[in-house]
Amino acid sequence: MKEIRIHGRGGQGAVTAAELLAVAAFLEGKWCQAFPHFGVERRGAPVAAFTRIDSEQIRLHQQVYNPDYVIVLDASLTKSVNVAEGLKENGLIIINSSKTPKQLGLENNTVTVDATKIAVKEIGKPITNTTMLGAFAGATKEIDVESLVSAIKERFPEKLAKANEAAIRAAFSEVSK
């Protein structure tokens, strides 16, 4: 089983990202779960969302404490939240940042991608949740980019889906180098 924790701020789409990742896994014939964890429910407050993916039925129903992967939608969270907490030994952190992992003080097991820049270019807004899913697919190979695109097309109207698809593919390419 692969467990993913997504860190964001209220309004950034962390919960939507977890759900889209689960839908993409489901489209690949995998078992999946997606669920949020809120502290203070307000725009801008730190939030976490979780996704589990497995080839077998998932019977575990609790928060993810030891993720295989961590996706961080807002690099400023690394100053107030220990995003690496509980990360498995060979785990990977994927952070939305124009800085290098070393500049963020997270050298080991960390990949950065400037998802904000990609999202502004492709979507026209700095909403990075779907862009970061493309980075996740590229960095981990746990989910096929085509499954993510299909999940997006199921969720969003055509024009928005196309813009998000372009952002997903750009982030996927950037981290797949």
C-alpha positions, 0 to 999 in steps of 0.5 A: 500500500502507498500512502500519500499526505498532501499539505496545503492551506485552506482554499488551495485544493488539497482535498480536491487533489487527494480525491483526484489522485484516488479517482486516477488510481481507481481508473487504473483498477486499484483500491483507493481512499481519499479523506481530509484532516482539518484543524481550524476550517478557514481559508489560509489555515494549514490543512492536510489530506490523504490518499491511499492506493493499493492493489488489494482492498484497503481495510485501514481507516485512520489518518496517514502517519507514515507516508510514502509520499508527501505533496506540499502545495505551499512551500511556506508551510515548511516553516510552520509544519514538519512536512517530513514527519513520519516519512518512510525511509525511502519516502519522497517529498514533492514541494511546490517551490522555485527554490531547490530542496537544499535552499529549503533545508530539505535536501534528502528525499525531496523534489521541487517544482515551480508549480505556481509558475506552471499553473499561472502559465497554463491555467491562468491562476496560481492554483497548484493542486492539479499541477502538483499531481502531475509532478507526483506522477512524474516523480514517483511513477505510482500513477499514470499521467493519463489516469490523472488527465481522465480524472480531471476530465471527469471532474471539471468542465472541458475548458478548465479540464484542458488547462489543468491537463496542460499544467499536469503534463508540464509538471510531469515533464519537468520532474521526469527529466 
